[in-house]
Amino acid sequence: MIMIYYDLLIDSWNNTLSVLAELAKVPAALVMKVDDNDKIEVFAKSPGDRNPYRLGESEKLTGSGLYCEHVIQHQTTLNIPNALQDTDWNDNPDVAQGIIAYLGLPIANGDESPFGTLCILDNKQHEFSASTLKLLQTIKHNFEIQLKLLHQQHIDDESQQQDELAILIRAIAHELNTPLGVGMTTVSVMQSQLDDIKVKLRDNSLDKASLNRFLDTTEKSTTLLTKNLNNMAKRITTLQDLLANDSCFEKSPCELYPIINNAVASFDKKLTQSHVKYHIDVGNSAGSQTICAPELLQQTLHILCQNSIDHGFDDQPDPQIYIVLSEYNNLLKIHYRDNGKGISPEHQWQIFTPFYTTKQSASCSGLGLSIAKRIVTQQLGGEIIVQPAKIGCSFTISLTKT
């Protein structure tokens, strides 16, 4: 996720630098970034043939003699109108590229460590005005705010991942410990009964009643043990399915309306049994298409419907589900909502975590929504999020329109 934010950041900064270069009347505006290998690279740049620098181009930092090295080392503004007339700068590497005027400021990371520099450069003498310096200072300030937000997002993501991992570990332990505990108790009972039979057989005191009790206990224990082992195997298989990245379903251009309609129609029996009414509204988007595996999207909608039945409709006399399809530029969005009791804000960020559930029962494993998220994000290349709702719960599935 952080890499996606970085890509967006670079695009945004490139656009800003383009405007900056135009306003400052210079051929090049750059953001240079330092790394842990003592290198400095072109992180973002203004476009155009007059800009001699390329994105990703890097140089060794320490001892390079670059303008930016001075800015980073001293964490101060550097203003050089003409390096050719300055004995401290007339032989620096940028002069070889014809860059003789420089104005640069340091940029700090979100954790206050040096990120790099914001600078403008010219191939002729340039007395940078006070308004140009103020413009750079404003842009620097905005860039640093964005980096702080990105840094905080990284911290929040790591914290959430740790919380989700803790929930997952506890849940797996619970899911496996329960059938294992039953199995161990059952084996212990069977072993005790077997020891008793062996003693009676050795003492020639084994009668028909004792043998029948042993056989009855063994039969019940075997049934219980088989049931719990099968339950554990099913849980493990579900986990394997949850973590798998590949799919046997082929994706192709599909109209969404038939998929949505078929998904709800195939779930109609369960909805009817739970007295749930449903409404589908596709408006003018009936013919809209996306690249999709219909079976996977139907499975996702089934999970959402089942989630509403299991968690949302307690004490709801008139349970209803609404599915609305809409278009937004290059996106198709499936809006799913119910009129149930909803999801409290403190639970919303956790509901896609495997095994997370607020309703402990044999039928509610807490895996449904995590499977739905994996299907949508990993296999369908889309996004599923929880939307704030005054009544009931609301999900939005976003898919790319073809």
Buried (B, 14 or more C-beta within 10 A) or exposed (E): EEEEBEEEBBEBBBEBBBEBBEEBEBBBBBBBBBEEEEBBBBBBBBEEEEBBBEEEEBBEBEEBBBBBBBBBEEEEBBBBBBBEEEEEBEEBEBBEEEBBBBBBBBBBBBEEEBBBBBBBBBBEEBEBEEEBBEBBEEBBEEBBEBBBEBBEBBEEEEEEEEBBEEBBEEBBEEBBEBBBEBBEBBEEBBEEBEEBBEEBEEEEEBEEEBEEBBEEBBEEBEEBBEBBBEBBEEBEEBBEEBEEEEBEBEBEEBBBBEBBBBBBEEBEEEBEEBEBEBEBEBEEBEEBBBBBBBBBBBBBBBBBBBBBBBBBBEEBEEBBBBBBBBBEEEBBBBBBBBBBBBBEEEEBBBBBBBBBBEEEEEEBBBBBBBBBBBBBEEBBEBBBEBEEBEEBBBBBBBBBBB
